[in-house]
Amino acid sequence: MTTPASSTTRHTSMPLLLGVGAAANFFDTLGIGSFATTTAALVLGRMVEDDDIPGTLNVGMALPTVSEAIIYIILLGGLIDLPTITSMVIAGGIGAWFGTGIVVHWPRQLMQRAMAIALLITAGFMAVRMLASLSLSVGTIGLSGMALVIAVLGSVLIGSLTSLGIGNYAPTMAMTYMLGMNTKAVFPIMAASAALILPAAAIRFYRSGRFDRRTALAFAIGGVPGVLVAAFVVKELPLGVVKWVVVGVLLYTSATLWMSSRNPRNVVA
């Protein structure tokens, strides 16, 4: 466990935490993702201890993510290929369960460095996704053969990375794009995968106690309204500039976490 001297967090009001949860899930529903952006907010705002961030995200975002998955599957149900979505979702859940089982035992310094690398990877996936100018209508609805095998193995890896606070949306979108999938058909897969990945990881983190209960509760409460507003009221926004700003913030946060991991106060006892 960390020493008391390592605590550098500030007290954050409940309304602000509710707002962060609502905003994160609002933009998540519109396709930006919530994990990486919320990690940046928690680190830069010093709201939660660094090594409690992955657990807080997985526990707090589980309920909003499940509600988001239900909405995506209902709204986009006609673009679902059952063999593809079923195999990828199960693979993601397996990755999350075993990945989290390893990560919950990591010391603070290793957790910080792993999150720094995870944010760097996420920023890269987001950049690729935007530069590729993904089409909503071009590509196959489902995968088969070797492409499906690659997608399943990739889903296991992506699920395991969720335990470090890296969301599954950007890497799943990038992977399926390279495999030739229709982007609109990927949204139900991403949402359904997250709906299994997050609860699987949340169970592990909850049992370990490595999460901030107050912040996780605020995210769970504030997140659902954010999802509903994005899905049924706003539906779509021009977010190109916002996404590039997010990439810049992720790179800065990654550097911040890496530098913090070199601080002597992060020595574990």
Residue, then its C-alpha position, 0 to 999 in steps of 0.5 A: m500500500t502507499t505511504p500517507a506521504s504519497s497522498t497529493t489529492r485535493h478535495t473535490s466537491m460532489p457537484l464537480l464529480l457529478g459533472v465530470g461523470a456526466a461530461a465524460n459519458f456524454f462525449d463517450t456516447l458521441g464517440i470520443g471515449s470516456f476513460a482516457t479523458t477522465t483519466a486526464a481530468l483526475v490526474l490534472g485535477r488531482m482528484v484521485e490517487d493515481d493508483d486508484i484511477p483505473g479502479t475508480l473508472n471501471v467501477g464508476m463507469a460500469l452502469p453508464t456503459v451498460s446503459e449506453a450499450i443497450i441504446y446502441i444495440i437498440l438503435l443500431g440493431g440492424l447492423i449487428d453480425l451475431p458471430t462477430i459481436t458475440s465472439m469479440v464481446i466475450a473475448g473482451g470480457i475474458g481479457a478484462w477479468f484476467g488483466t485486472g487480476i494482475v493489475v490490482h496487485w501492482p505497486r503505485q509506481l508501476m501503475q503510474r508508468a503503465m497508465a502513462i504508456a496506456l494514454l500514449i497508446t490511446a492518443g495514437f489510436m485516436a490520431v489514427r482514427m481521425l487521420a483515416s477519415l473513417s466512413l460510416s457506410v463503407g466496409t463489411i458488417g461482420l468478420s469471418g476466418m482469419a480476420l475474425v480470429i485477429a479481432v478476437l485476439g485483439s479484443v482479449l488484449i484490448g479488454s486487458l488494457t481496460s484495467l489500466g484505464i485505457g478505453n476500448y473504443a479507440p483501439t477497437m475502432a482502429m483494429t476493426y477499420m484495418l480489418g475492413m469493417n463498416t464503422k457504423a456496425v462497430f459501435p454496437i460491438m464497442a458498446a456491448s464489449a464495454a458493457l461486459i469489460l467494465p463490470a468484469a474489471a469492476i468486480r476485481f477492483y471492488r474486491s481489491g479496494r483499489f478505487d475511490r468510492r466517492t468518485a466512483l459513485a458520482f460517476a455512476i450517478g452523473g454518467v447515465p444522464g450524460v449518456l441519455v442526453a447525448a443519445f436522444v437529445v444531441k445525437e451528433l456534434p462536429l467534434g474534430v477539433v475537440k478530438w485533437v485537443v483531447v489527443g494533446v491533453l492525453l500526451y501531456t497527462s501521459a508525461t505528467l504520470w511518467m514524471s510523477s512515477r519518478n517522484p520519491r514520494n511514490v515509494v511503496a511500503 
